[in-house]
Amino acid sequence: MQWETVIGLEIHAQLTTQSKIFSGSSTTFGADANTQASAVDLAMPGTLPVPNEEAFRKAIMFGLAIDADINKRSVFDRKNYFYPDLPKGYQTTQLDHPIVGAGHVEIQLKDGSKKSIRIHHAHLEEDAGKSLHEDFHGMSGIDLNRAGTPLIEIVTEPDMNTAEEAVAFARKLHGLVSSIGICDGEMSQGSLRFDVNISIRPVGEEKLGTRTETKNLNSFRFMEKAIAHEVERQIELIEDGGEVKQETRLYDGDKDISRSMRSKEEANDYRYFPCPDLLPVVFDDSYIEAIRETLPELPDVKQARFIEQLGLSEYDAGILSAENTMANFFEATAKTCNDSKLAANWIMGELSARLNSEDKSISNIDLKAEQLGSLISRIKDGTVSSSGAKKVFDALWIGEDDNVDKIIEAKGLKQVSDTGALEAIVDEVLAGMTDQIEQYKSADDKKRKKLMGGFMGPLMKASKGQGNPKLFNQILAKKLNS
């Protein structure tokens, strides 16, 4: 039987406010455990929550960025459940009156096709604390610093059918929330967490299958692996005569295994009711429009500008405009070297490969865009070869020096571009390659192009790798064809 996968996502994005959603406690990451939890966060008797206006502003910014309906009347509810890291015994969230209504996000796939993913809604809520299991020898520790941190939970429709689509959406959303500045996007710190709802059904069937929810995926690679793992598990289960249970699951990316966490609850299991301590928050049109005026250039608009003004391909522009830090780095590099295409090639090639191999983001590297732009300028003016430029890049990356010209000089990587000196090297090398010269002269034009490469190796060796390949080619062609 042929199966179709159906995927929907729930995303928790931590908002970049300085204080929590209902208290003045700091949201700074990395503080000592339980040093940023106030009496309000702990729901001590006699305390009352006070809404943080900045959280509302950032939620509205997100709604405007995805062309969503903004609900002018925003109501908070209590979601009741008991867990050690939830000190109140309930979570303050939104059920029937979320701040952001229906919207959409367009994704682009590797084959160039595009797809619109519908957003069902996005609501404000407070985060819970964190349970720590590693250092307590069979017990758990509770850190409540995160309790009360403002989140926006973004819920999609089940519009994705492959892991590629889900990851493309996750990447697009990551770029969007970080570009407009409402979330720092640091997935390793838990600032952006993805829950993936997965079900399968026979191809052609309209009714959705029973879904499972895989919680708290904090990397795109693990998301892709978790979806593949869960789809395979569900297919095998059904084809062996079993049935999928609606449940919440956890995925271990290092071991590529998943396990059941708990049965999936329904809304009525949480006994939702309106929060008696918080009045509805009402916005008017002028407030929303004032926030619209503060929106920065959105990734889709930036992509169109990169294509139209800088001459990039749609694919290159899409990659480079997806995240604000990457886009800013690219534009600064291109401005320094005055070559958008070459800047794009280096960032998407050498730089991206290094980021991936060391599992880093462009926001936490020491390499400056101006340094890369300077290096590209030295390639353009013939000061250094492409292979030599990679050695300079390595030196910049590890911080040997911050000056491109000094690195080129210190490592002896400056290309020889003196035509007289290069011509003398060509004459010397050709004097010992009479057989290859005869073979070249007797070949047709198509074969001659291939034979030319056989001369370049000895020439670069004779020049100790410092000869300008472009000039070598010109001199060589002139002498061989004379």
ChimeraX attribute file (.defattr): number of C-alpha atoms within 10 A of each C-alpha:
attribute: neighborCount
match mode: 1-to-1
recipient: residues
	/A:1	8
	/A:2	8
	/A:3	13
	/A:4	19
	/A:5	20
	/A:6	21
	/A:7	24
	/A:8	22
	/A:9	23
	/A:10	20
	/A:11	23
	/A:12	24
	/A:13	27
	/A:14	26
	/A:15	29
	/A:16	22
	/A:17	20
	/A:18	16
	/A:19	20
	/A:20	30
	/A:21	29
	/A:22	22
	/A:23	19
	/A:24	19
	/A:25	22
	/A:26	19
	/A:27	23
	/A:28	15
	/A:29	12
	/A:30	8
	/A:31	11
	/A:32	9
	/A:33	14
	/A:34	14
	/A:35	12
	/A:36	22
	/A:37	23
	/A:38	20
	/A:39	13
	/A:40	20
	/A:41	29
	/A:42	16
	/A:43	15
	/A:44	12
	/A:45	8
	/A:46	7
	/A:47	13
	/A:48	15
	/A:49	15
	/A:50	15
	/A:51	16
	/A:52	17
	/A:53	12
	/A:54	18
	/A:55	26
	/A:56	21
	/A:57	16
	/A:58	21
	/A:59	22
	/A:60	24
	/A:61	25
	/A:62	25
	/A:63	24
	/A:64	19
	/A:65	21
	/A:66	19
	/A:67	16
	/A:68	21
	/A:69	15
	/A:70	24
	/A:71	18
	/A:72	19
	/A:73	13
	/A:74	21
	/A:75	22
	/A:76	26
	/A:77	22
	/A:78	20
	/A:79	21
	/A:80	18
	/A:81	14
	/A:82	12
	/A:83	13
	/A:84	16
	/A:85	19
	/A:86	22
	/A:87	17
	/A:88	19
	/A:89	15
	/A:90	19
	/A:91	24
	/A:92	24
	/A:93	23
	/A:94	24
	/A:95	20
	/A:96	12
	/A:97	18
	/A:98	23
	/A:99	26
	/A:100	29
	/A:101	17
	/A:102	19
	/A:103	22
	/A:104	18
	/A:105	18
	/A:106	15
	/A:107	22
	/A:108	17
	/A:109	14
	/A:110	10
	/A:111	7
	/A:112	9
	/A:113	8
	/A:114	12
	/A:115	14
	/A:116	14
	/A:117	20
	/A:118	20
	/A:119	25
	/A:120	16
	/A:121	22
	/A:122	28
	/A:123	24
	/A:124	27
	/A:125	26
	/A:126	22
	/A:127	24
	/A:128	24
	/A:129	22
	/A:130	18
	/A:131	15
	/A:132	13
	/A:133	12
	/A:134	10
	/A:135	9
	/A:136	9
	/A:137	7
	/A:138	7
	/A:139	9
	/A:140	14
	/A:141	15
	/A:142	15
	/A:143	20
	/A:144	25
	/A:145	26
	/A:146	24
	/A:147	28
	/A:148	30
	/A:149	29
	/A:150	28
	/A:151	27
	/A:152	28
	/A:153	25
	/A:154	20
	/A:155	19
	/A:156	23
	/A:157	17
	/A:158	19
	/A:159	17
	/A:160	23
	/A:161	16
	/A:162	17
	/A:163	20
	/A:164	15
	/A:165	21
	/A:166	23
	/A:167	21
	/A:168	19
	/A:169	22
	/A:170	21
	/A:171	16
	/A:172	21
	/A:173	23
	/A:174	21
	/A:175	23
	/A:176	25
	/A:177	24
	/A:178	20
	/A:179	24
	/A:180	21
	/A:181	18
	/A:182	23
	/A:183	22
	/A:184	19
	/A:185	24
	/A:186	17
	/A:187	16
	/A:188	10
	/A:189	12
	/A:190	16
	/A:191	18
	/A:192	27
	/A:193	23
	/A:194	23
	/A:195	21
	/A:196	24
	/A:197	23
	/A:198	23
	/A:199	24
	/A:200	24
	/A:201	19
	/A:202	14
	/A:203	11
	/A:204	9
	/A:205	11
	/A:206	8
	/A:207	9
	/A:208	14
	/A:209	18
	/A:210	16
	/A:211	21
	/A:212	22
	/A:213	24
	/A:214	25
	/A:215	18
	/A:216	19
	/A:217	23
	/A:218	18
	/A:219	18
	/A:220	17
	/A:221	11
	/A:222	17
	/A:223	24
	/A:224	18
	/A:225	16
	/A:226	23
	/A:227	23
	/A:228	14
	/A:229	16
	/A:230	22
	/A:231	20
	/A:232	12
	/A:233	13
	/A:234	22
	/A:235	21
	/A:236	13
	/A:237	13
	/A:238	12
	/A:239	10
	/A:240	9
	/A:241	7
	/A:242	11
	/A:243	14
	/A:244	16
	/A:245	13
	/A:246	16
	/A:247	17
	/A:248	20
	/A:249	21
	/A:250	18
	/A:251	23
	/A:252	13
	/A:253	17
	/A:254	7
	/A:255	7
	/A:256	12
	/A:257	13
	/A:258	16
	/A:259	11
	/A:260	14
	/A:261	14
	/A:262	11
	/A:263	13
	/A:264	15
	/A:265	11
	/A:266	8
	/A:267	10
	/A:268	9
	/A:269	11
	/A:270	15
	/A:271	12
	/A:272	20
	/A:273	13
	/A:274	18
	/A:275	17
	/A:276	9
	/A:277	11
	/A:278	16
	/A:279	13
	/A:280	12
	/A:281	14
	/A:282	11
	/A:283	13
	/A:284	10
	/A:285	9
	/A:286	9
	/A:287	12
	/A:288	16
	/A:289	11
	/A:290	10
	/A:291	14
	/A:292	17
	/A:293	9
	/A:294	10
	/A:295	15
	/A:296	14
	/A:297	13
	/A:298	19
	/A:299	24
	/A:300	17
	/A:301	10
	/A:302	19
	/A:303	23
	/A:304	18
	/A:305	15
	/A:306	22
	/A:307	16
	/A:308	13
	/A:309	9
	/A:310	15
	/A:311	14
	/A:312	19
	/A:313	14
	/A:314	15
	/A:315	15
	/A:316	17
	/A:317	23
	/A:318	22
	/A:319	16
	/A:320	24
	/A:321	26
	/A:322	23
	/A:323	24
	/A:324	23
	/A:325	16
	/A:326	19
	/A:327	21
	/A:328	14
	/A:329	21
	/A:330	24
	/A:331	21
	/A:332	20
	/A:333	28
	/A:334	24
	/A:335	15
	/A:336	20
	/A:337	22
	/A:338	17
	/A:339	16
	/A:340	21
	/A:341	15
	/A:342	18
	/A:343	25
	/A:344	20
	/A:345	13
	/A:346	18
	/A:347	21
	/A:348	15
	/A:349	11
	/A:350	13
	/A:351	17
	/A:352	16
	/A:353	13
	/A:354	15
	/A:355	15
	/A:356	10
	/A:357	8
	/A:358	9
	/A:359	8
	/A:360	12
	/A:361	14
	/A:362	15
	/A:363	11
	/A:364	8
	/A:365	11
	/A:366	12
	/A:367	17
	/A:368	16
	/A:369	21
	/A:370	18
	/A:371	19
	/A:372	28
	/A:373	27
	/A:374	20
	/A:375	25
	/A:376	27
	/A:377	22
	/A:378	21
	/A:379	19
	/A:380	16
	/A:381	9
	/A:382	19
	/A:383	21
	/A:384	27
	/A:385	23
	/A:386	14
	/A:387	11
	/A:388	20
	/A:389	21
	/A:390	15
	/A:391	16
	/A:392	24
	/A:393	20
	/A:394	14
	/A:395	18
	/A:396	21
	/A:397	18
	/A:398	12
	/A:399	12
	/A:400	11
	/A:401	13
	/A:402	16
	/A:403	15
	/A:404	22
	/A:405	17
	/A:406	12
	/A:407	19
	/A:408	21
	/A:409	10
	/A:410	10
	/A:411	12
	/A:412	14
	/A:413	22
	/A:414	22
	/A:415	21
	/A:416	22
	/A:417	18
	/A:418	11
	/A:419	15
	/A:420	10
	/A:421	12
	/A:422	22
	/A:423	17
	/A:424	10
	/A:425	19
	/A:426	23
	/A:427	14
	/A:428	13
	/A:429	17
	/A:430	18
	/A:431	10
	/A:432	10
	/A:433	12
	/A:434	11
	/A:435	9
	/A:436	14
	/A:437	17
	/A:438	11
	/A:439	12
	/A:440	19
	/A:441	13
	/A:442	10
	/A:443	12
	/A:444	9
	/A:445	11
	/A:446	8
	/A:447	12
	/A:448	14
	/A:449	13
	/A:450	10
	/A:451	16
	/A:452	17
	/A:453	11
	/A:454	11
	/A:455	18
	/A:456	18
	/A:457	11
	/A:458	17
	/A:459	25
	/A:460	17
	/A:461	12
	/A:462	15
	/A:463	16
	/A:464	13
	/A:465	20
	/A:466	21
	/A:467	27
	/A:468	22
	/A:469	20
	/A:470	12
	/A:471	17
	/A:472	22
	/A:473	17
	/A:474	12
	/A:475	16
	/A:476	21
	/A:477	13
	/A:478	10
	/A:479	13
	/A:480	13
	/A:481	9
	/A:482	7
